[in-house]
């Protein structure tokens, strides 16, 4: 479900739907508008946002068009509520029945708290697009995705620990190589979010199998147009050309480390996780290149984000495997 909400979040961003709902009503917001008057009230609230005033209003957005962007943001929020219930209700049930293994209660409560934090960060992100700009802050968007993926990683690790417990094995531990792989991938995923928030996917140019778009950027190795006027940190995190360049370049460093991880696992007899990791990062690279070549076609961009979440899960699995005794298969 978390992977699913990451995908829906990507669609919400790509369709510019994120600020279509201007209030955060945790309970009453579960239902969409049901009457014409309710729809008109939601639309009137959206018409006060910078996005409508500066972009969609001049483009002639109608109530019917507004309903299409409202849909994705509403689905995103509804799925978030559902994830919270799916985690919290069974947790309470197993807790009351004394079925939670010793030492896991604090971890499970922390994962539940991360889910709550994600909701708060999501609203903090949306507010930046309601008040300040025609789009949400790319820093807040990156934070929102990072919390989601950190939660996903924590759940995968916990699941693997519980499976090991059921087999009578000890918990895994983070090794140096596993930590390095996860840290490098985390930076890559954060830069992917920054790139998405800046709409920087198109700055390299576009055109299927066009070398000017990839591996070059507008025909150059180093992108033209990088603005250093506000300082190096600002350029590294806010200049679309440099963010795009770093994301596509750092990817190869991540791949190199993941290849080493996969080979170590293969030599230790853990073939399944090695194969899964190879497939995940291979597909992610292909989808990234295809997304750039297509000029950020929504379908390819969403698949790229989906594969990023799958790659994270596989990398967590690999890091977990590195820290436990080798097992065949």
N, C-alpha and C positions, 0 to 999 in steps of 0.2 A: 504493500500500500504506500509506503514511503517512496519507493521507486516510481509508483504511479503518480503521486502528487508532484514529484520533481518534473515528470513529463508534462503534466497539466500546467505547472508553473511556467515551463518553457513556452507552451502554447499561449499562455496568458501574456507573457512578455512579448512574444513575436506578433501577437494580434493587437498589441497596445491596449489590453483590457484591464490592466492592473488597477487603474484609478476609477473604474466605472462605478464602483460601489463606494460611496464617500463616507460611510459610517461603519463602525465595528460593533454590531449587535450580535453578541455571542448566541443568544437564545432566539430572539425574534428574527434574526437574520437567516435562520435556517430555511425558512420558506421564502421563495421568490415572490415578487409582486403578483397578486392574483386578480386585481381589478385594473381597469383603465386608469382610474384615479391614482392608484398606487404606482403604476408604471410612470405616469406623468410626474409624480412627486420625485421619484428616483431620478428621472431624466432632468428635471429642473435643478436638482442638487448637483448633478454632474455638470450642468451648463455653467456652474460657477467656478469650475476648475480651470487652471491655465491651459490644460490640454484641449478643452473644448473651445475656450475663448480664442486661442491662438492657432489651433490646428483644425480640429474637427468641425467647429462652428463655421469658419470660412469655407470649408469644403462641403458644407451643406448637409451635415449629419441629420438624419431624421430619427424619430422614435424607433422605427423599425430597425434601423442600423444600430442604434444604441443597444437594443435588445440582444444583438448578436455578440457584442463585446461584454455585456453584462453576464451572459451565459457562462463564459469561461471563468470569470472571476468568482461567480457564485459557485460553480462546480469546484473550484479550487478551495474555497472556504468550507464548503460542505464536506469535502473529502478530508480536510484537516480536522474538522469536528469528529468525523467518523473514526479517524485514526486514534484520536484521543480516547474515544469510548472503547474501541477495540482493545486498546492497551490497558486502560484504567479498570474496566469492569472485571476482566479475568484476573488482573493483579489483585484486586480486592477479594475476589472469590477464593483464589488459592491462598492468599494471606490468611483469611479467616479460617480456612480449613487446615492450616498448618502445613501446606504442601510446598512452600518455598524453601529450597535448600539453604542450609546455614551459610551465612556470608553473602547472600545474593540480594537481600532486602535493600541495603543502601544503594546497590548498583541499579536495581530496578526502579527505585524512587528517583534516582538521578536521571534515568532515561525518561521517566514521566515528566520530570521538571524540565528537561530539554524540550519536550513536546510543547509544554506551556510557554517556555521562552520563545520557541519558534513562532507561536501565534503572536506574541507581543512584538517580536522583531518584524514580522510580516506587516503588522499595522503601522509600526514606526517607519517602515519602508514606504508603504502606500501614502502616508501623510506627506512625505516629501514631494510626491507628485500632485497632491491636492492643493498644497499651499504655495510651493516654491517654484515649480518648474512644469514644463509640459511632459516630463517623464520623471520616473522615480530616480532617486540618487543611486548611482552605480555602486557607491560604497555600501549603501544599505542593502542593495540587491545582492551584492557579494556576501555580506554578512548573513542574509536570509538563506541563501543557498548553502553557505558553509555550515550553519547550524543544522540544516536538514541532513547534509551528508555526514556530519559528525555523529548525529543521532543514528543514522543508518549504520555507520561503521560500528558504533557501540552496540547496537542490537545484533549485528552479525557476529561480533566477537563474543557477546554473551551467549548467543545461541550455540556457538561452537564449544564454548566452555561447558555449557549444560549437556551437550551431547557427549563430551569427554567424560563428564561426571557420571553419566548413565552407563558408560563403559568401564567405570572404575579407574579412570585415568586422572592425573593431576591437571590443574589449570595450566594453560599455556602462559608464556611470558614474552614480552617484547624483546627481540634481539636488536643488536645494532643495525644489521642489514634491514630488518623489518621496519624499524623506526625511520631509517633513511628513505626507504621506498615510500612509506606513508607520508612523510613530510614533503618529499618532492612532488608526489601526486597531489597533495593538498594544495600546494602553491599553484600547480597547474590548473586545478579546478577553480580556485579563487580567481585566477587570471581569466579563465573562461567566462566567469560571471561578470568580471569587470568589462571584458570585451563585449559581452551581450548588452550590458547596461549602457555602454558608450555607443552602441550600434556600430561597432568597429569591424564587423565581419566583412563589410563591403569595401573597406579602404584599400584593399590590395588590388581591386579590379575584379572582373568576373568574366566568365566565358569558359565553356567546357573544354578541358584539356589545353587551356591557355597557360603557357609557362610564365606569362606576365603576371598572372594572378597567384600561381604557385608552381614552382618553389620561389619564384621572384615575387616582389610586391610592386605592381605597376611598372614592371620591367627592370627593377633594380633589386640588388641583394639587400641593401640598407634602404629603408623607406624614406622618401622625400617628405618634407612637411612636418617633421618632429619639432615641437615647440618647447624649447628649454627655458623660456623667459621666466616662468614661475618656479624654477628650480628642478633639480633632478627627481626628487620624490614625486612632485606633481606630474612630471612627464612620465615617470614609470607607472603611475597609477591612473592618470587622467588623460594622457594624450592618446588618441585612438590609434595612431600609426605605431607608436612605440609599444602600446599594450598588445596590439595584434602581433607585432614582430616578436615580442617576448613569448607570447603564448605559443606561436608556431615553432619557435626555436627551442624553448625549454622542453617542449614535448619530446625531442630526441634525447635529451638528458634523462628524462623519466623513462623512456623506452629502454635505454641502455641499462639502467639499474634494474628494471623489471625483467629484462632478459637474464641478468645475473641471478636474480631471485628464482626465476623459473628453472634455470639450469641447476642451481643448488638443490632445489626441490626434486628435480628429476633424478639427480644422482643419489638422493637419499631415499628413492623409491616412492615418492609421492607424485605419481604421474598425473592423476586427475586434476589436482590443483595447478600443476605446471601447464597442462594443456589448456585449462580454462583461462589462466592468466595470459598465455600467448594469444588465444583467440580474442580475448577482450581488448587488449591493447592494440592488436593488429586491426581489428574492426574499427576501433576508435580513431586511429590514424587515417584510415581510408575514409571514414565518414567526415572527419575534419577537413580533409582535402576536398572532398566532394561538395561540402557545404560552401567553401570559399569559391570553388569553380562555378557553383550554381548562382552566385550572388545572394547567398543565404536564403535558399528556398526553405519554406517553413517545414516541410516534411523532413528534409535532410537535417535541418538544424535541430528539430525535436529528436530525431534518431540519434544525433550526436550527443545530446544531453542525456538521453536514456542510456546510451552506451557508457557515458561517463559515470553514471550511478552504478551500472553493472561492473565496470572496471574497478570502482572503489570497493565494491563488495568482494570481488575476486582478489584484490590486493590485501584486504583485511584477512581474507581466508588464507592467503599465502603467508602473510606475516604471522598469523596464528600457527600455521603449519611449521614455520621455521622455529618456533619456540617450543615445540613439543617433540617427543621421541618420534623418530621416523617410522612410518607405517606403510606397508605395501598397498598399492591401489590408489 
